[in-house]
Amino acid sequence: MTDDGITRLLAMLDDLDADVDATIDLADAIAATGDQSLLPRLTAELGKAVEERNGYARELLGGVVAGIGGAGTLPVLVRASAVDLGDDQDGLAAEIVDLVQTDPKTAGDLLRPLTEDDDLTVAHRADWALRFLP
């Protein structure tokens, strides 16, 4: 999977008529590559989705970022999750919890400093995530 796959995924996320199952399948296929070189672009697009208040894109892109980057992406995911877009965030929350429980040492090392973030929403979200440490 290359940047072309990400470009297609972004187009599908912006297309209100795009098939949801096909969009999810493409996101899963990108995540399954494990291609770390895609993370900078995916992380930037996740940030853009949050800025544009697109909860659907945040959920799917967050899942792809988590799938490729593992627990190392927790700071990015927690920051994205800390922004209230009015959605339930079930998918993104599940990704965060899964990463915390899958790699508790890395999760703790990355999340503890975030509990002192100047942005209290980020700090509270990091504290919430730490509650899932085994």
N, C-alpha and C positions, 0 to 999 in steps of 0.2 A: 504494500500500500504506500502510496506516495502522497505528496501534497495535493495531487489531483483528487484523491479520495476525500480529503478534507474540504477541498473546494466544492465537490459535489454535495457533501454533507451540509455545508453551510448554505448552499442553495436550497437544499431540501428543508432546512430549518426555517428559512425565510419564506418558503412557498406554502401558503395556507392550504393548498390543494394537494400537497405531497402526501404520498401514502405513509402513514405513521409506521406501519410494520417495516416497510422498506427503509425508512429513515433509521429506525432502531437497528435493523440488521446491518446497515452500513456502519453505524457507530460501533456496533459490536465487532465488526470485521476490522475496523481501524484499531480498536483497543487490543484485539487478539494478535496484532502484529508485534506488539511489544517494542515497537520502533521508537526508541528514546529520542531520536533526532526530530520527531514530530512534536515533542513536548513544548518547545518554545512557541510555536505557532498555535498549538491547541490552548496553551495557557493564555496567550494574548487574545484569542477568540473567546475564551471563557470570560475574561475581563470585559471584553466588548459586549458580550451578552448581558452581563450584569449592568454595565453602564446603560445599555439600551432597555433595561428592565424586562428582558426576555427570559422568563422562568423556564420555559420549555427548552430553550437552547442551553440555559445554565445546567439543567438536569442532565441532558444528554452529553454535553461537552464535559461536565464534571465527571461523569461515568467513564468517558474515554480517557481523560487525564488520569483518573485513579487507576484504570486498568493498565495503562502503560507505565505510569510512574510509581505506582505503589505508595507505600507510607511516606515516601519522600515528598509527595505532593500535598500532604496534609495542610501545611500552611496556606497554600493557594486555595484549597478546597474550603478551609475554615473561613478564610477572608471572603470568598465568594458566597458562602452560606450565611455570613453575618449580615448581608444586605437583605432587608425585607422587601420582597417583590410581591407580597400578597399571596404567594402560592404555598402549598403545604411542605414542599421540599422533601417529600418522602424518599425519593430516589437518591438525592444528594446526601441526606442524613444517613441512609443505609450504607452508602459508599464510605462515608467517614467512619461509621461504627465498624464496618468490616475491616478497614485498614488499621484501625486502632487495635482491634482484637487479633488481627493476623500478625502484626509486627509491633507488639507492645513496647519494646525498648525504643525503637525509632520513634514511635508515636509519642511516647512520654518525653523523649529528648527534644522533639520539635514543638510539641504543644505547650509544655510548661512555660517556656519564655513568652508565648503568646498570651498567657493569662495575665501578663503585665503590660499588654499592648496599650498604647495611648487611646486607641479606639475601644471604648468599653464594650461595644457590641462584639468585637472580635475577641476581646478578653473573656467575655461571658460564653461565647460559642466555644472557645478553646477549653474552658473549664467544663462545659457540658460534655465535650468529646472525651475528656480525661476520665469521666465517670464510667466509661465503658472499658477501661483497662481491666484485664483479667486479674 
